[in-house]
Amino acid sequence: MSGTHSPVQDNEKGESEHASSAQVGIVTSTFTPEDEARLTRRILLKTDTRILPILSILFLCSFLDRTNVGNARIIGLEDDLGISNLQYNQGLAVFYATYIASELPSNLILKALTPTVWLPLLTALWGIITMCLGFVRSFASFFAVRALLGLAEGGLLPGIVLYLSGLYTRREMALRIGIFYTAASLSGAFGGLLARGLSAIGPRGGLEGWRWIFIIEGLITVVAGAVAYLLLPTSIATASYLTPEEKEFALLRLQGRTQSTGADRFDPVREREEKFKWSEVRRGIFNVQVWLSATAYFAILSGLYSFGLFLPTIVNDLGITDSPNETQLWSVIPYAVATPITVLVALLSDRLNRRGMLMLVTLPISIAGYATIANVESAQVRFAMTCLMAIGMYASVPPVLVWNSNNSAGHYKRATTSALQLAVANCGGFVATFVYPSHEGPLYHKGHTICLALLVYAWFAILANVLWCAKINKDKRNGKYAQYEGSGDDRDPKFIMVL
């Protein structure tokens, strides 16, 4: 390594120098290209192996604890509680109402409490609440506990996206989101297998088998929250697994001040010192990109959530299995098929530095699946279509999930766009709870057609967002954003929008 540089633990002086030079866009890295390549490999390997497994477990628990009600439903939940199909759907709907309401406030709180406290705390809380679902005895208690569960879970995903944006450059985010998001598709596979095993515990201790699904999975979630609290670092600058040299270079990478990351402008030092301003929140809310991507994501999640909630019911109604337990096993297959393809698409998204453009390719896969399953009667063909539905929807999520974060700079603007996108998108949960009423089985033509129409809308919204981002980049090249040069946020002409 050539030249000299101050160790990262000399912090205040070194970081202020980094921040001031980053503001004027000066690349000050004194590392040789060989050093940069070596350190980048080491930092990414260490961060990937220390951070992503923990976040994947939290997200796996999140999806297990929100969709296990679908597994419990087919083995007696409704009958034992004496609730109707409408009341069951109302219980699902209140979860999404409180989930959505908590997302933006949670992201604004996250900076004050730090991700290493807030994310594990939320996880432990919803784990306890999930355990309480195993003891409900009526619709009223089922409704109340589902409301509390949504309130606790709502902050996790926007918090994770915000947290990861302080650990990776823009061109590295989609793959990492894809890796931990596969926990969602794996949760469908793992959840079906786990539910099959846990339901076999009961009736025991005066509790039916479906109750043990909630109790044991909730207990697992509490343990996962405790592990996350012990192992997650607050930021890249405090990561105990990095050496002082690696910490210094990691900060330079995030600031776009190395030869390989000049286009990935982000200053973690400035953002840690950023004071709250309502103007930044408004800048996030009144943003064309966030509304185009959020409504497209809403359409995707309408399909994805209904898929997760009702896949066991749909498979059961196909008549290709002999028992609910066998249905749990068959429902593993679509998730298992979607998982590797989700990771592959996320990898391509980062390699090509493209988000929306890849979604224009993946969404038609789900569109084809829904168009077919809505109009054919063959059970074998319709089951095959559930695999296409899963592939297209799950593979589209990592690119859309990181897109706003990639194109937002400034902590509170990015916190607002990330949470707002998810708040809008998670309204898809309301659609999901009502599009597959049991009396429309086994074909569910209306439900499949609604999801099909939403995914077609998503494709056009993504296309519009790609064109809008391209226009902003063109305007920046033509000098229309010159007054924001050196601003340190996404209005800076040097900040290039990802398409």
KANOR-V721039 format. One record per pair of residues at least 12 apart in sequence whose ideal C-beta (glycine too) atoms are under 6 Angstrom apart, sorted by sequence separation. I is the first residue (numbers start at 1). J is the second residue. If there is no record, write none. Layout:
i->[I | I]
j->[J | J]
This chain:
i->[133 | 164 | 254 | 255 | 315 | 373 | 435 | 481 | 132 | 372 | 404 | 405 | 198 | 236 | 254 | 198 | 312 | 315 | 435 | 315 | 369 | 345 | 404 | 476 | 195 | 198 | 129 | 312 | 369 | 129 | 311 | 368 | 369 | 126 | 129 | 365 | 366 | 473 | 473 | 5 | 472 | 126 | 365 | 366 | 3 | 125 | 126 | 365 | 366 | 469 | 363 | 470 | 1 | 2 | 122 | 362 | 469 | 1 | 122 | 362 | 363 | 466 | 1 | 122 | 362 | 359 | 119 | 359 | 358 | 355 | 115 | 355 | 94 | 98 | 102 | 106 | 110 | 337 | 341 | 345 | 349 | 91 | 95 | 99 | 103 | 107 | 87 | 91 | 94 | 98 | 102 | 334 | 338 | 342 | 346 | 94 | 98 | 102 | 334 | 338 | 342 | 95 | 99 | 341 | 91 | 95 | 99 | 103 | 107 | 83 | 334 | 338 | 320 | 319 | 81 | 318 | 58 | 65 | 318 | 166 | 167 | 374 | 374 | 373 | 374 | 134 | 370 | 410 | 134 | 409 | 133 | 134 | 370 | 371 | 409 | 370 | 408 | 130 | 131 | 169 | 131 | 130 | 367 | 304 | 366 | 303 | 407 | 62 | 127 | 407 | 169 | 363 | 406 | 171 | 300 | 62 | 127 | 170 | 127 | 169 | 363 | 300 | 363 | 124 | 124 | 123 | 166 | 297 | 359 | 55 | 120 | 356 | 293 | 120 | 120 | 356 | 293 | 356 | 293 | 290 | 116 | 116 | 289 | 47 | 114 | 59 | 63 | 60 | 64 | 305 | 309 | 56 | 59 | 63 | 71 | 75 | 301 | 305 | 317 | 55 | 317 | 298 | 302 | 306 | 310 | 52 | 56 | 60 | 64 | 290 | 294 | 298 | 301 | 305 | 52 | 80 | 293 | 297 | 196 | 284 | 298 | 302 | 306 | 280 | 283 | 290 | 294 | 298 | 302 | 290 | 294 | 76 | 196 | 280 | 284 | 77 | 195 | 280 | 284 | 76 | 75 | 281 | 192 | 274 | 72 | 192 | 192 | 271 | 72 | 357 | 189 | 355 | 68 | 354 | 189 | 188 | 189 | 303 | 68 | 185 | 302 | 64 | 185 | 186 | 185 | 299 | 65 | 299 | 182 | 299 | 300 | 299 | 61 | 182 | 182 | 296 | 61 | 178 | 178 | 296 | 58 | 295 | 296 | 57 | 178 | 292 | 58 | 175 | 174 | 175 | 292 | 293 | 292 | 54 | 174 | 175 | 174 | 289 | 54 | 54 | 172 | 171 | 288 | 171 | 50 | 46 | 43 | 43 | 185 | 39 | 181 | 181 | 270 | 178 | 177 | 36 | 29 | 36 | 174 | 177 | 174 | 177 | 29 | 174 | 28 | 29 | 173 | 27 | 265 | 22 | 263 | 9 | 8 | 170 | 7 | 74 | 8 | 70 | 8 | 165 | 67 | 70 | 161 | 22 | 19 | 75 | 19 | 74 | 18 | 19 | 162 | 15 | 162 | 161 | 158 | 158 | 158 | 157 | 107 | 107 | 104 | 103 | 103 | 104 | 103 | 100 | 100 | 99 | 96 | 96 | 93 | 93 | 92 | 89 | 89 | 85 | 24 | 23 | 23 | 25]
j->[145 | 176 | 266 | 267 | 327 | 385 | 447 | 493 | 145 | 385 | 417 | 418 | 212 | 250 | 268 | 213 | 327 | 330 | 450 | 331 | 385 | 362 | 421 | 493 | 213 | 216 | 148 | 331 | 388 | 149 | 331 | 388 | 389 | 149 | 152 | 388 | 389 | 496 | 497 | 30 | 497 | 152 | 391 | 392 | 30 | 152 | 153 | 392 | 393 | 497 | 392 | 499 | 31 | 32 | 152 | 392 | 499 | 32 | 155 | 395 | 396 | 499 | 35 | 156 | 396 | 396 | 159 | 399 | 399 | 399 | 163 | 403 | 143 | 147 | 151 | 155 | 159 | 387 | 391 | 395 | 399 | 142 | 146 | 150 | 154 | 158 | 139 | 143 | 146 | 150 | 154 | 386 | 390 | 394 | 398 | 147 | 151 | 155 | 387 | 391 | 395 | 149 | 153 | 395 | 146 | 150 | 154 | 158 | 162 | 139 | 390 | 394 | 379 | 379 | 142 | 379 | 123 | 130 | 383 | 235 | 236 | 445 | 448 | 448 | 449 | 211 | 448 | 489 | 214 | 489 | 214 | 215 | 451 | 452 | 490 | 452 | 490 | 214 | 215 | 253 | 218 | 218 | 455 | 393 | 455 | 393 | 497 | 153 | 218 | 498 | 261 | 455 | 498 | 264 | 393 | 156 | 221 | 264 | 222 | 264 | 458 | 396 | 459 | 222 | 225 | 225 | 268 | 400 | 462 | 160 | 225 | 462 | 400 | 228 | 229 | 465 | 403 | 466 | 404 | 404 | 232 | 234 | 407 | 167 | 234 | 180 | 184 | 183 | 187 | 428 | 432 | 180 | 183 | 187 | 195 | 199 | 425 | 429 | 441 | 180 | 442 | 424 | 428 | 432 | 436 | 179 | 183 | 187 | 191 | 417 | 421 | 425 | 428 | 432 | 180 | 208 | 421 | 425 | 325 | 413 | 427 | 431 | 435 | 410 | 413 | 420 | 424 | 428 | 432 | 421 | 425 | 208 | 328 | 412 | 416 | 210 | 328 | 413 | 417 | 210 | 210 | 416 | 328 | 411 | 210 | 331 | 332 | 411 | 213 | 499 | 332 | 498 | 213 | 499 | 335 | 335 | 336 | 451 | 217 | 335 | 454 | 217 | 338 | 339 | 339 | 454 | 221 | 455 | 339 | 457 | 458 | 458 | 221 | 342 | 343 | 458 | 224 | 342 | 343 | 461 | 224 | 461 | 462 | 224 | 346 | 461 | 228 | 346 | 346 | 347 | 464 | 465 | 465 | 228 | 349 | 350 | 350 | 465 | 231 | 232 | 350 | 350 | 468 | 353 | 241 | 241 | 246 | 250 | 394 | 249 | 397 | 398 | 488 | 398 | 398 | 258 | 252 | 260 | 398 | 401 | 399 | 402 | 257 | 402 | 257 | 258 | 402 | 257 | 495 | 255 | 496 | 244 | 244 | 406 | 244 | 312 | 247 | 309 | 248 | 405 | 308 | 312 | 405 | 267 | 267 | 324 | 269 | 324 | 269 | 270 | 415 | 269 | 418 | 418 | 418 | 419 | 422 | 422 | 415 | 419 | 419 | 419 | 422 | 423 | 423 | 423 | 426 | 426 | 429 | 430 | 430 | 433 | 433 | 433 | 434 | 438 | 486 | 486 | 488 | 494]
